[in-house]
């Protein structure tokens, strides 16, 4: 058995729907849309009729309340009546659909704007790229972002060409001349200076247009860089990632994006530092408390995470993400039932828990795998932890091959993924006797256990223990497991491995204590557990307990093997009575001369101990009974000697 690390021994609770980009693309995206496109106009009544103003006000209320379902319904109605500008309505439909998680619908709305509008807003291509990002179509998203860049360049080029015609240059020259003639001093200087050439005027016009373009497009360009930053992370292009990192600014949106990438790359302390600094600068941005709480959860500071999360929950008690995070903290601090009780709060508030993939996933986790096969396979391609937890489910239900098939193509990037690949390979290696898989498992464990970020964590030390376990270096195993023993007292898998490792090094007293802490009845019924516990009993002078382990077993190859272990170990330890009993049963099951020789020696050993006063005299009755079970010429001679001694010493043997 190998409970090597928490990822195998316990389900991984998912604390976020893996959308930290939502604050870095979608939330910023909403700001960018309001600042840079005409679709923001419906939020202002202007000189429209009263009924139209009422519609706009209602839409504004929906958006402000983040009721995107209501906003979408209103927009679809307005579109059917034809009372609103088609392009503006489509832009807001795309916006609302995106925030509802209906990314394909949002993408289609933006595409319709492109198809029907003679001059669509350039940022619509960026919004399409954001939709594609969330649909995990990363290469297509990158192409759309590139298309946005090309469209913007072409528009800028056309604008410069229109502004630098001969007529425009002459007009600009006249304008410059008028400006310089505003004062007599300037006029005299102008008369002395050579007037600018047409080419110089063109260059000045170009610079002015480019500066104006950069100012107007700054929010879009910043959004584009953040989007490409996240895409570089998703496609694991380190060169592009560093390039986009260098282009980030100190704006809140860019810093949120940087923190999100740190979080996704498991650099939780770096992400925490950014979020805390932003929170100090923006106390009213309560959502930042959720991100800080997520980081502390990942850093295993569950109490701190709950304390920070309470600030946000006080203002938004119905937030599914926040309540889910609270449930995950309770799962780590207490158990699955405590976590489920937190999710019940959402259900009582009218939330449909089954409609939220994140919560459906975690309900499986909190219930220790209930309905795993119904829920997790549907989420494997959307929630990374779903694949890992499905692997864990298969491992727990003896589906080692299914677990291997599910994870063999996964390129690990987080400690949990490395650990789980190690556990699966160790399981396959043990089942199939494959040295190759065992070696791979050892390497995965060593990578985690020796890493600077994990070496002093509980999982990291478990990994090093597992690595040494596979290398059969049990003294080193015990060093690592002893260092975390206080934290794993009630963990059956830990106690199993620790007990076996202690027994391997001859510390049978501590090994017995560890093995007896195992509570799982399935584990306790396995031959590996029974045989090691029997050896510990014998080594600790309790052969009777080992014999009772045999008596509880059904007749099988495993019970036969246990008899051999008891017979040989008891004989070696001088516990001849139970050695004789074991050899007696073995001889009756298999008339091998070796078993008779073992029984003969054990019976003589019991007789010697009785004579020396180290064994009870009544045990000779059992010895004589066992001797008579064998038809061997030596039996009568031995029986005669024992009876003679009994008669001489007043021992009644019946």
TITOR-655253 format. One record per residue (C-alpha): y, x, z. Coordinates in steps of 0.001 Angstrom, whole numbers. Each point is the difference from the previous one (the first is absolute). Example, Ala and Ser with C-alpha at 12.3 -4.5 7.8 and 13.67 -1.06 7.14 Angstrom:
       y       x       z
   -4500   12300    7800
    3440    1370    -660
// end
This chain:
       y       x       z
       0       0       0
    3464    1198    -741
    3047   -1644    1450
    2152    2847   -1118
    3465   -1486     188
    1783   -3309     666
     135    -944   -3666
   -3776    -359     -21
    -375   -1244    3518
    2807   -2496    -125
    1695   -2038   -2659
    3369    1221   -1250
    2735   -2478     838
    2530    -307   -2809
    3511    -228    1416
    1936    -546   -3207
    -656   -1445   -3400
     806    3459   -1318
    3326   -1086   -1384
    2512    2300    1635
    1569     -14   -3432
    1104   -3547     749
    2943    1437    1862
     471    2620   -2631
    -352   -1958   -3207
     -43   -3705     611
    2606    -158    2763
    2244    2500   -1715
    -811   -1766   -3181
    1574   -3138    1372
    3165    1923     820
      38    1623   -3422
    -446   -3299   -1746
    2894   -1532    1875
    2228    2957    -760
    -868     773   -3575
    -892   -3093   -1923
    1604   -3250    -901
   -2814   -1984    1569
    1839     515    3257
    2664   -2387   -1260
   -1845   -3219     975
     609     864    3634
    3705    -651    -529
    1108   -3504    -756
    3172    1112   -1808
    1505   -2831   -2001
   -3298   -1844    -583
    -426   -3668     684
    -762   -1157    3530
   -3639    -841    -733
    -555    3385   -1612
    1632    1695    2988
   -2359   -1902    2286
   -2986    1270   -1987
    1273    3554     190
     623    -317    3725
   -3531   -1293     482
   -1426    2928   -1975
    2075    2384    2077
   -1373   -1606    3149
   -3568     382   -1228
     529    3668    -832
    1794     703    3281
   -2836   -1666    1938
   -2526    1927   -2114
   -1556   -3302    -981
   -1000    1216   -3430
   -2400   -2895    -537
    2877   -2458     350
    2254    2165   -2159
   -2635     200   -2708
    -535   -3755      14
    3762    -608    -308
     344    2523   -2814
   -2880   -1512   -1958
    1559   -3437     384
    3394    1271   -1153
   -1657    1653   -2972
   -1674   -3212   -1070
    3234   -1971     242
    1791    2658   -2057
    3085    -167    2185
       8    3727     809
     336    3123   -2109
   -3517     804   -1210
     212    3781     451
    1503    -247    3483
   -2667   -2474    1048
   -2777    2202   -1354
    1385    3019    1832
     -31   -1887    3287
   -3488   -1349    -744
   -1203    3569    -453
    1704    1007    3241
   -1528   -2848    2023
   -3471     409   -1510
      69    3718     783
     803    -649    3649
   -2809   -2542     176
   -2438    2634   -1197
    -432   -1772   -3347
     615    3168   -1961
   -1453   -1149   -3304
    2201   -3076      59
    3033    2135     785
    -869    2396   -2814
    -372   -2884   -2476
    3380   -1450    1001
    1707    3339    -639
   -1848     366   -3293
    1298   -3404   -1063
    3531    1195     726
    -596    2967   -2307
   -1473   -2211   -2720
    2661   -2718      39
    3157    1892     879
    1910    1784   -2712
    1210    2596    2471
   -2189     -80    3141
    1183    1811    3140
   -1348    3536       0
   -1305    -257    3550
   -2516   -2639   -1067
   -2265    2838   -1157
     143    1525    3470
    -935   -3306    1577
   -2954    -240   -2350
   -1017    3509    1057
     101   -1099    3653
   -2277   -2947    -811
   -2436    2294   -1802
      41    2396    2963
   -1193   -2745    2333
   -2642   -1038   -2514
   -1240    3607     286
     680     609   -3691
    1644    3329     679
      24    1518   -3472
    1507   -3198   -1458
    2585     -59    2789
    1006    3558    -842
     308    -954   -3677
    2296   -2908     898
    2193    2253    2120
     182    2408   -2923
     879   -2896   -2285
    2865    -892    2341
    1305    3572    -270
    -182    -120   -3795
    1700   -3406    -244
    2798    1175    2308
     463    3181   -2036
     158   -1934   -3246
    2522   -2445    1451
    2136    2878    1259
    -230    1724   -3362
    1073   -3176   -1830
    2891    -504    2398
    1188    3577    -554
    -279    -368   -3773
    2089   -3184      60
    2583    1630    2245
     329    3190   -2090
     710   -1374   -3471
    3042    1412   -1819
    2062   -3074     843
   -1055     154    3684
     808    3716     186
    3469    -543   -1513
     653   -2823    2444
   -1145    2178    2912
    2257    2829   -1213
    2973   -2373     -29
    -926   -1157    3514
    -164    3559    1255
    3336     723   -1660
    1627   -3008    1685
   -1341    1101    3376
    1421    3482    -439
    3405   -1388   -1024
     399   -1950    3228
    2308    2658    1417
    2490    2363   -1643
   -1722    2983    1543
   -3341    -998   -1480
    1666    -683   -3363
    1520    3464     -91
   -3349    1525     939
   -1720   -2076   -2683
    2485    1252   -2591
    -877    3584     932
   -3755    -636      94
   -2223    -499   -2942
   -1174   -3644    -173
   -3780    -527     589
   -2145     -37   -3096
   -2076   -2997   -1016
   -3163    1791    1154
    1489     640    3443
     965   -3649     251
   -3544   -1005    -960
   -1404    2264    2703
    2315   -1516    2600
    -964   -3528   -1035
   -3684     953     228
     445    1463    3496
    1826   -3095    1221
   -2674   -2331   -1380
   -2825    2094    1454
    1705      90    3411
     507   -3759     -69
   -3623    -488   -1085
   -1293    2203    2831
    2058   -1937    2541
   -1090   -3408   -1290
   -3648    1006    -363
    -268    1949    3268
   -1995   -2716    1841
   -2389    -381   -2943
    -451    3740    -424
    -705     360    3704
   -2570   -2797    -202
   -1575    1643   -3041
    -344    3297    1862
   -1587   -1690    3023
   -2431   -1855   -2215
    -999    3170   -1850
    -273    1751    3381
   -2620   -2496    1137
   -1748      46   -3359
    -317    3786     217
   -1685    -439    3376
   -2382   -2643   -1332
   -1098    2093   -2984
     -50    3134    2207
    2399    1989   -2169
    1410    2516    2485
    2483    1531   -2458
    1605   -3355    -779
     -94    -921    3673
    2017    3074     958
    2398    -552   -2905
     723   -3569    1092
     216    1091    3626
    2814    2398    -889
    1950   -2826   -1641
     -51   -2178    3111
    3311    -456    1808
     955    -804    3600
     379   -3720    -719
   -1998   -2349    2161
   -2152   -1159   -2932
    -922    3527   -1043
    -803    1026    3564
   -2178   -3075     424
   -1836     994   -3147
    -511    3541    1282
   -1296   -1286    3328
   -2428   -2291   -1837
   -1444    2921   -1943
    -380    1993    3219
   -1847   -2985    1475
   -2289    -336   -3023
    -766    3729     126
    -921    -315    3703
    3065    1980    1094
     700   -2536    2710
    2209    2157    2206
    2338     782   -2918
     151   -3695    -904
     717    -886    3646
    2912    2441     159
    1637   -1551   -3079
    -486   -3588    1155
    1346     753    3484
    3088    1697   -1431
     636   -2969   -2297
    -484   -2360    2931
    2615    1850    2021
    2427    -330   -2915
    -889   -3630    -786
    -791   -1837    3220
     132   -3379   -1726
   -2805     884   -2445
   -2735   -1359    2236
   -2720     558   -2595
     296    3721     643
   -1615    -670    3381
   -3127   -1145   -1829
    -180    3221   -1991
     470    2131    3120
   -2703   -2072    1726
   -2350     555   -2951
     490    3752     254
    -677       9    3732
   -3138   -2055    -646
   -1175    2646   -2443
     797    2687    2577
   -2222   -1854    2531
    2929    -928    2291
   -1011   -3644     184
    2023    -899    3103
    3148    1519   -1499
    -658   -1827   -3261
    -212   -3342    1821
    3194     678    1941
    2008     739   -3158
   -1582   -2868   -1908
    1069   -2480    2687
    3644     435   -1072
    -763   -1326   -3480
   -2402   -2716    1159
    2647   -1380    2334
    2178    -744   -3023
   -2835    -841   -2439
   -3025   -1281    1955
   -1563   -1449   -3159
    -114    3265   -1966
   -3547     432   -1308
     352    3783    -384
    1393     463    3516
   -2550   -2285    1664
   -2767    1746   -1921
    1216    3386    1246
      53   -1324    3545
   -3572   -1222    -470
   -1049    3442   -1266
    1494    1636    3083
   -1892   -2419    2234
   -3173     779   -1931
     412    3696     767
    1041    -532    3616
   -2480   -2758     867
   -2444   -1587   -2442
    -402   -2281   -2992
     341   -3201    2017
    3398    1038    1315
    1081     736   -3574
   -1254   -3352   -1281
    1932   -1748    2768
    3221    1539   -1357
    -732   -1216   -3523
    -590   -3484    1375
    3746     -97     733
     639      -3   -3749
   -2560   -2727    -533
    1637   -2154    2691
    3327     434   -1810
   -1480   -1489   -3159
    -851    3185   -1904
   -3058    -161   -2240
   -1779    3175    1091
   -2483    -201   -2861
    2831     162   -2517
    1085    3441    1217
   -2263    2791   -1289
    1174    2416    2673
    -867   -2389    2830
   -3302   -1032   -1623
    -933    3666    -122
     896     626    3623
   -1774   -3110    1231
   -3187    1578   -1368
     883    3219    1830
     744   -1740    3293
   -3268   -1958    -141
   -1934    3256    -590
   -1068    -912   -3511
    -489   -3791      -6
     320   -1328   -3573
     460    3556   -1262
   -2015    -585   -3176
    2003   -3147    -783
    3462    1500     561
      31    3774    -501
   -1419     316   -3563
    2921   -2094   -1312
    2530    2331    1647
   -1496    3378    -909
    2366     543   -2929
    3108   -1096    1902
    -351    1186    3593
   -1291    3575     335
   -1418    -633    3471
   -2112   -2858   -1369
   -2182    2486   -1868
    -361    2172    3101
    -881   -2940    2229
   -2534   -1299   -2511
   -1624    3442      71
     -77    -205    3801
   -1577   -3451    -199
   -2785    1300   -2228
    -596    2960    2326
    -279   -2322    2978
   -2512   -2181   -1846
   -2199    2779   -1362
    1488    -194   -3483
     426    3761    -329
    -467      40   -3772
    2505   -2841    -483
    2484    1890    2171
    -529    3161   -2041
     450   -1831   -3327
    3269   -1472    1271
    1535    3251    1194
   -1497    2699   -2243
    2882    -130   -2529
    2739    -197    2638
    2193    3084     114
     841     289    3717
    3639     492     925
     152   -1098    3661
   -1979    1187    3040
   -1750   -3384     186
   -1202     311   -3588
   -1265    3553     531
   -1788   -1093    3182
   -1631   -2991   -1626
   -1176    2055   -2981
   -1484    2428    2494
   -1797   -2780    1872
   -1419   -1510   -3200
   -1211    3354   -1309
   -1533     815    3383
   -1819   -3351     -13
   -1276     483   -3554
   -1011    3574     806
   -1956   -1039    3087
   -1725   -2923   -1741
    -909    1910   -3153
    -392    3442    1525
    2658    1292   -2379
    1432    3383     980
    2745    -453   -2611
    1343   -3168    1645
    -263    1558    3456
    2029    2981   -1202
    2655   -2277   -1524
     233   -1963    3244
     400    3218    1982
    2843    1090   -2302
    1827   -3344     299
    -212     110    3790
    1184    3598     113
    3028    -787   -2193
    1159   -2671    2448
    -947    1767    3222
    1652    3266    -984
    3215   -1539   -1362
    3166     669    1985
     848   -3705     252
   -3438   -1153    1203
   -1515    2912    1928
    1284   -1220    3384
    -677   -3702    -562
   -3108   -1868    1116
   -1191    -601   -3604
     704    3641    -836
   -2147    1270    2858
   -2736   -2470    -870
      57    1383   -3525
    -408    3587    1195
   -2831   -1123    2277
   -1647   -1710   -2968
     440    3079   -2159
   -1740    2167    2621
   -2642   -2706     512
    -959     236   -3660
     -20    3789     307
   -2236    -397    3100
    2434    1988    2129
    -356   -2253    3033
    1800    2199    2521
    3156    -439   -2107
    -714   -3713    -352
       1    -377    3779
    3300    1848     371
    1778   -2463   -2294
   -1728   -3146    1294
     610     933    3644
    3730     300    -770
     196   -3692    -995
   -2702   -1431    2249
    2514   -1762    2256
    1308   -2047   -2930
   -3413   -1032   -1367
   -1859   -1079    3128
   -1042   -3401   -1355
    -590    1063   -3606
   -3719    -298    -776
     139    2234   -3047
    1796    2743    1896
   -2460    -166    2901
   -2919      91   -2453
    1223    3160   -1716
    1120    1653    3227
   -3347    -697    1660
   -1979    1507   -2868
    2252    3065    -175
    -290     593    3747
   -3781    -324    -214
     -80    2490   -2870
    1641    2571    2270
   -2363    -701    2898
    2467   -1906    2195
   -2423   -2884     499
    1632   -1448    3121
    3346    -555   -1746
   -1845   -1078   -3147
   -1865   -2700    1930
    3266   -1274    1486
    1618    -189   -3447
   -2954   -1752   -1652
    -247   -2573    2795
    3627    -977    -680
   -1031   -1380   -3405
      61   -3806     163
    -790   -1025   -3574
   -3510   -1482      47
    -555     875   -3637
     764    3646     702
   -2246     -26    3074
   -2901   -1302   -2092
     152    2919   -2452
   -2676    2661     308
    2550    2818     -82
    1668   -1369    3137
   -3281    -760    1790
   -1502    3427    -729
    3084    1900    1214
     246   -2123    3138
   -3716     537     669
     446    3761    -317
    2947    -146    2425
   -2057   -2009    2524
   -2839    2523    -178
    2305    3004     272
    1738   -1598    2981
   -3303    -631    1851
    -299   -3712    -780
   -3162    -238   -2145
    -699   -3530    1189
    3201   -1239   -1712
   -1047    1613   -3266
   -3436   -1655     275
    1664   -3382     515
    1981     563   -3214
   -3328     349   -1808
   -1471   -3106    1641
    2926   -2086   -1301
    -622    1047   -3607
   -2205   -1813   -2490
   -2893    1913   -1515
    1330    1960   -2957
     386    3487   -1390
    3082     398    2177
   -1915    -880    3179
   -2687    2503   -1025
    2662    2674    -456
    1489    -839    3389
   -3448     408    1599
    -237    3481   -1478
    3443     871    1317
    -823   -1278    3496
   -3364    1744      27
    1307    3386   -1061
    3300     -54    1938
   -1659   -1195    3220
   -2708    2642    -355
    2636    2685    -526
    1957   -1192    3063
   -3122    -146    2208
      80   -3817     223
   -3736    -152    -624
    -733   -3618    1007
    2172   -1515   -2729
   -1060    2721   -2433
   -3592   -1068     646
     859   -3668    -515
    1692     756   -3307
   -2828    2231   -1224
   -2532   -2671    1056
    1680   -2642   -2185
     382    2473   -2864
   -3713     865     181
    -976   -3644    -145
    2287    -566   -3001
   -1058    3200   -1780
   -3147    1877    1143
    1507    3384    -728
   -1592    2807    2075
    3493    1288     799
     796   -3197    1904
   -3173     444    2116
     967    3559     754
    3484   -1138    1013
   -1397   -2758    2205
   -2527    2349    1567
    2696    2517     877
    2306   -2703    1349
   -2741   -1506    2171
    -815    3397    1431
    3678     482     624
     201   -3258    1975
   -3044    1067    2049
    1598    3360     783
    3251   -1715    1093
   -1911   -2386    2260
   -1883    2902    1559
    3316    1820     547
    1501   -3101    1581
    2560    -458   -2775
   -1458   -3238   -1370
   -1299   -3167    1633
   -3768     -91     522
    -213   -3540   -1345
     923    1360   -3429
   -3514    1421    -251
   -1291   -3534    -596
    2059    -180   -3182
   -1200    3450    -993
   -3678    -940     423
     527   -3220   -1958
    1605    1893   -2865
   -2736    2652      32
   -2690   -2641    -389
    1728   -1278   -3164
   -1234    3140   -1773
   -3607     662   -1002
     -60    3752     382
   -2571    2153    1864
    2777    1607    2009
     992   -3336    1513
   -2970    -279    2390
     530    3513    1369
    3700    -669     646
    -665   -3403    1578
   -2628    1543    2286
    2389    2711    1208
    2809   -2510     707
   -2358   -2397    1853
   -1355    2832    2114
    3492    1013    1078
     884   -3613     778
   -3084    -427    2180
     718    3211    1851
    3634    -999     634
    -564   -3682     793
    1677   -1360   -3107
   -1245   -3435   -1020
    -124    -266   -3757
   -2050   -3202    -206
// end
